[in-house]
Amino acid sequence: MRKRERHQLIKRMITEEKLGTQKEIQDRLETCNVFVTQTTLSRDLREIGLTKVKKRCCLLCISK
């Protein structure tokens, strides 16, 4: 899967599901047969503008 496609998938997952940690996002990606390291996921989240927010059960939100 290309980077752009992976970014789109992550954005869709974040908006449609309650994923609160990078580990939850990584696990969810793996259910879609997308395997990334924590370093790659962290970079992806930064590049698509996700930031951590301590608020209820949602710890990540799209800032861009």
C-alpha positions in Angstrom: 0.0 0.0 0.0 1.3 3.4 -0.9 1.8 6.1 1.6 -1.0 8.3 0.3 -3.4 5.4 0.5 -2.3 4.5 4.0 -2.8 8.1 5.1 -6.4 8.1 3.6 -7.1 4.8 5.5 -5.8 6.2 8.8 -7.9 9.4 8.3 -11.0 7.3 7.6 -10.4 5.0 10.6 -9.9 8.0 13.0 -13.1 9.7 11.9 -15.2 6.5 11.9 -13.9 4.7 15.0 -12.9 5.6 18.5 -9.1 4.9 18.4 -7.3 6.4 21.3 -3.7 5.3 20.9 -1.1 4.7 18.2 -1.2 1.0 19.2 -4.9 0.9 18.6 -4.4 2.5 15.2 -1.6 0.1 14.4 -3.7 -2.9 15.4 -6.6 -1.7 13.3 -4.2 -1.2 10.3 -3.0 -4.8 10.7 -6.6 -6.1 10.4 -6.6 -4.4 7.0 -3.3 -6.2 6.2 -1.3 -3.0 6.5 1.8 -3.5 8.6 3.8 -0.5 9.7 6.4 0.0 12.4 5.6 2.4 15.3 8.1 4.8 13.8 6.4 4.8 10.4 3.0 5.2 12.1 4.2 8.1 14.2 5.5 9.8 11.1 2.3 9.2 9.2 0.2 10.7 12.0 2.4 13.8 12.2 2.3 14.2 8.4 -1.5 14.0 8.2 -1.9 16.4 11.1 -3.0 14.2 13.9 -2.2 15.5 17.4 -2.8 14.0 20.8 -5.6 15.4 22.9 -6.4 14.3 26.5 -10.2 14.4 26.3 -12.5 11.5 27.3 -11.6 8.3 25.4 -10.4 10.0 22.2 -6.7 10.9 22.4 -6.2 11.8 18.7 -7.9 14.3 16.5 -7.3 15.7 13.1 -5.7 19.2 13.4 -5.5 20.0 9.7 
